[in-house]
Amino acid sequence: MDYRENTDELAFRQRVRAWVTDNAPRNWRAETKTEEQMGALLRAWHRKLFEGGLVGLSWPTEFGGQGLTPTYEAILNDELGAADTPRVSFHAYLGRAIFTYGTQAQKQHFLPAMLRGDMQWCQGFSEPGAGSDLAGLRTYAELRGDKYVVNGQKMWTSGAQHADWCVMLVRTNRDVPKHKGISCLLTPTNVPGITIRPIKISDGSPETCEMFFDDVEIPVENRIGDEGAGWRIAMTVLSYERGPADIGFIATLKSTLRRLEGLAEETGRANDPEIRKAIARAYVVGEALRLNVMEQLSQRVAGKPPGPDGSVARLLLTQAEQTVRRLELELTGADALTGRDESDAFGAYLRSRTISIFGGTSEIQKNILANQVLGLPKA
Ligand SMILES: Cc1cc2nc3c(=O)[nH]c(=O)nc-3n(C[C@H](O)[C@H](O)[C@H](O)COP(=O)(O)OP(=O)(O)OC[C@H]3O[C@@H](n4cnc5c(N)ncnc54)[C@H](O)[C@@H]3O)c2cc1C
């Protein structure tokens, strides 16, 4: 396997780097104090990336994508991660549901607007009591004529307060085994009967939401795939959520580690054996993650869709992020709690705890690897 970039890829990297230098928002963390400001920033950033020709790089050209290999997405993520830009919207993996399973009419209606950033999306899968056991979801959609009438609750729907549309899983049949009675619907978030309540996570930011559905009417033409195909669609979306987008994370990890090495020098702890061990551990996990992601990327370029082995990258990413944020907290010391620390080490530490939960907990990732990759028997 040759992981080096070819001439075109190198030229693309240079172009992206120059574009990011000219266009990425600066000081955006400090300047976005409210949720409204954050929503506006994410939407504007998405549109700017689109205008710069940097959204949908590996999507088919017929829907506004550029038909490039996933390597280009990885290079983009790497450069955005290194420049610590705001997050890119969730279209990259949620759009997979539509362009893999949607009708031609659905693709034409949704995908170009999704790429332009005119429609922001959220993912309504989890419910109270149906997170790890996602197939146990209970939000019910009853077919009445040409509409579904939906009642129930979604939980932890990230970005719902900024989203225009939601890709959601609903139960359409209670009389078949639980995986087979699930369908996938698309709904605007501003229709009658939907209530969205932000949830503050551990660092105090309302990053995710509860969504309540009370007799919400969703036209049948907004169903993706057949009735009962929701589980397969969910597995496709989740496999892309866990995939080589992680490459952007590696760039952030590397620059954070460089900053922490500097901080260790400044605070006179660069020779502390425990600190040295923690830095070395973070480098090793980061490098293992990089190589694993590169391997997955090369398989993706060769046309193999992501599979259960993506859980390896997810576990390594979790370990690397939590190791480095624990180290950052240790080096920052009491300043992290007194408010004198401008880098928000405490907030970053708290946010790192959520990585072992969203997109499937670490325990569930290990179950996937045990059952689906190693072929071990289920407990
Ligand atoms: C910040 C954040 C953002 C999120 N964003 C979204 C989003 O946008 N859309 C969305 O749909 N969901 C989202 N989620 C939900 C996330 O996917 C679920 O929280 C996660 O799958 C865990 O489900 P749960 O919270 O119901 O916990 P539970 O499933 O109740 O798990 C509780 C504990 O039991 C363990 N456990 C459960 N079952 C097993 C098992 N079989 N074997 C071993 N251990 C097990 C778990 O690992 C965990 O430690 C988000 C969550 C967070 C925290």
The ligand as an ORCA input file, in Angstrom:
! r2SCAN-3c Opt
* xyz 0 1
  C     -23.186     14.453     22.892
  C     -24.060     13.404     22.258
  C     -24.507     13.574     20.959
  C     -25.355     12.629     20.377
  N     -25.865     12.868     19.111
  C     -26.798     12.027     18.596
  C     -27.477     12.364     17.368
  O     -27.219     13.393     16.738
  N     -28.446     11.518     16.922
  C     -28.784     10.367     17.583
  O     -29.649      9.641     17.100
  N     -28.154     10.023     18.748
  C     -27.194     10.834     19.274
  N     -26.585     10.527     20.477
  C     -27.025      9.333     21.208
  C     -25.985      8.227     21.326
  O     -25.853      7.521     20.116
  C     -26.465      7.326     22.488
  O     -26.382      8.102     23.671
  C     -25.615      6.096     22.623
  O     -25.860      5.219     21.549
  C     -25.883      5.370     23.969
  O     -27.238      5.155     24.163
  P     -27.942      5.527     25.541
  O     -27.587      6.938     25.875
  O     -29.366      5.168     25.426
  O     -27.227      4.611     26.642
  P     -27.551      3.092     26.938
  O     -27.751      2.359     25.669
  O     -28.649      3.037     27.954
  O     -26.188      2.586     27.593
  C     -25.875      2.811     28.977
  C     -24.570      2.083     29.276
  O     -24.750      0.655     29.118
  C     -23.798      0.147     28.197
  N     -24.422     -0.903     27.370
  C     -25.656     -0.871     26.808
  N     -25.876     -2.003     26.111
  C     -24.755     -2.745     26.207
  C     -24.356     -4.013     25.674
  N     -25.158     -4.733     24.899
  N     -23.118     -4.468     25.967
  C     -22.279     -3.747     26.760
  N     -22.596     -2.536     27.300
  C     -23.811     -2.047     27.011
  C     -23.407      1.339     27.315
  O     -22.113      1.154     26.740
  C     -23.426      2.471     28.315
  O     -22.223      2.513     29.041
  C     -25.718     11.450     21.084
  C     -25.237     11.264     22.393
  C     -24.424     12.219     22.985
  C     -23.957     11.998     24.396
*
